[in-house]
Amino acid sequence: MTDELAAREALVEASRRSVAIGLNSGTVGNFSVRHGAGMLITPTGIAPDVLSPEQIVAMDLAGHWAGDWRPSSEWAIHARLYATTTAGAVVHAHPDHCVALAALRQPIPLFHYMVAGFGGGEVPCADYACFGSEALSETVVAAMGSTYSACLMANHGVVTIGPDIVTALARAEKLEMLARQYVLARSVGQPVLLTPEELLEVRARYGTYGQQAPR
């Protein structure tokens, strides 16, 4: 199996898993991996359950693609993130609780220590721009900068990045869990946020968090 075929199959699997775990439905959401000087990205308008590896689109970061299938309408988000970060994969999804907060145009604050795992003291919310536009890709890049591995998108959804598609999708799943917990907490009161001092301790512990000690 070639590396490209393996990458195409991984994108199909991620697309299908996103529906199974409730991050997307129908044909919404898109997924990509860095590939050479460009990327491989899911096509527009094809539901995950009928998507095949051959329909994954190879394209450069300027928007040129090869083959019979058109790339996702949100390809510019993926391209700009590859151009401005070291990400190996990008996930764009529309999970319910993330979208609810994005509709309020609010970040997810440091109500839980796991928020810090996305790069800072919050998960930011990118400014609004129309879907499929170059302006939207710029708002996402501005929100994530060089610090964050995720952001909400005002009145839209969420973007996560990672070294590979499995990690990027896992981050999207974790972010939806945190958004759900934050919305639940706000339904009964105002969550108490971690202090800057507590954030420093969290960051220090994240150096070895979730890792097995060598034998």
N, C-alpha and C positions, 0 to 999 in steps of 0.2 A: 504493500500500500504506500503510495506517495504521500509526502507531507501535505501537499495541496488537497488531495482527496480526504485525508484525515481531518484537515481543517474544515472542509466543506461538510463532512459528516458531523463534526462537532457543532457547527452552526445549526444544522437541522435539528440535532438533539437538543440544543439550548432553546431553540424556538419552540419545540414541542413541550419541553419541560416547563417553560414559562407559563404555558396555558394550564398544564397539570397542577401547578402550585399557585395558580390564581394571580399571576402578575400581568397577564394579558388575556384577551379573548378575540376570537375571529382572526382578522388579518392585522390587528394593531401590533405595534412594537417592532423593533428591528435590531439586528445583531451583526457584528462584524469582528474580524480579526485582521491585524496587520499582516500584509503579505508582500514581501519584497519592498519595493518603493511605494506600493499602494495598499490595497486592502481587498478582502473578500467580504461581501455583504449580502444579506438576505434580499430577495427581490420584492418589489411592490405588489400588493394585491393577491398574494398566494398564501392560503391558510397553512399553518404548520403541519396539519395532519396529511396534507397532500404534497408538501414541499419535498423536493428531491435534491441530492447533492449537485446534480447537473444544473439546477436552476439558481444556485448561488452565483452572484455576479462578481467577476473580477474587474476592478477599476482602479484608476489612479486617483490621487488626492485632488486633482483639478476637475474631476467630474466626468472624465471620459471612461466609457466601459466597452467591454467586448462581449459578443454573444447575442443570444436571442431574447434575453430577459432584461427588463429595466430594473435598476437598483431601487431600493427604498427611497421614497420621497425625502427622507431625512438624512440622506447620505452625507450632506454637508456637515452635520454635527459630528459624525464619525471622522470625516476627513480632517476637520479642524482640530479635533482632539489628537489625532495621530500626528498632525503637524506641530502641535504645541506641547505635547507630553510624550512620555516614553511608554504609554499604554500599549499593551499587546492585543487588547480586545475592548470593545465597547458594547454596552447593553442599553437600549432605550425601551422603557416599558410604561404601562399605565395602571399600576396597582391602585386599588380603591382608596386606601388610607393616605397614601402619598399624594394622590390626585386631590383628595379632600383638603389637605393642607396647602397644596399648590394653588388650589382655587382661592384660598385665603391669602395667597402670596406671602406665606410665612415660612421661615426656616424651621428646622427641627432643632430646638435648643438642647443644652446639655442636661436633660432631665435624667439620663441614664449614662453610665460610664461608657457603654458601647458606642455612643455617638462619637466619642473621641477617636474611635477606630477608623473613621472616615477622613481623618486628617486635621481636625481642629475642634473648637469649642461648640460647633454646631454643624448641621448639614444645611448649606445655604440654599436659597431659592433664587433661581435666575430670573431676571426681568422678563416680562412678556414680550413675545414677538410671534408673528403668524407662523403656523406650522409649515414646514417645507421651505422656509425662507433662509437666505444667507444670514439675515439679521438674527434669527433664532440660534444659529450655530455660534454667532459671536457672543450672544448673551450667556450661553452655556460655558464657553471658554472663559469669559470674564468672571463668572461665578465660581468656577472650579479653580482657575489659576493654576499654580504649581503646588497647591496645598492639598486640595480635596480630591477624593476618589469617587465622589457622588455629588449630585445636586438635584433639587426639585426644579421643575420648570413651571413658571407661573401659568395657571389655568391649562395645564397640559399633562405632565407626567414626571418621569424621573430618568436620569442618566447615571450609569455607573461605569467605571473603567477598572481594568485589572491587567495583570501580566498575561492572562489567558482567559478564554471564554468561560471556563468553569468558575474561576474566581470572580469575574465580573458579574456573572449571574448570581452567585452566592451572595455577593454584596447587595444586589438588588433585592434578593429575598430577605436578607437581614434588615435592610432599610425599611421594607414594608412592615416587618415585625415591629420595629421601633416606632414607626408612624402609627400603627394600630395601638400600641401601648400608650403612646403620647396622647392620642385622641381619647382613649379610654380614661386616662388620668384626668384630662381636662373636662371630661363629662361629669366628674364628681368634685372638682376643685382645681386650684391652680398649682401645678407641680412645683416642687422646690428644686431649684437647679443647683448643680454642683458649683462650688466656688472656684476661683482661679487657682487657689492653693490645692484643692482637691483634684483639679484637672492636671496639675503638675505631677501629683502622685500617680494618677492613672497613666499618664504618658510614660513615666518611669517604669511602671509595671508592665506596660505593653511590650517592652523589649523582649520579654520571655513568655508572654501570655500565650497559652494554648500550645506550647511547644514541649515535647518530651525531652527530658534531660538525657545527655549521652550516657551510655552505660560504661 
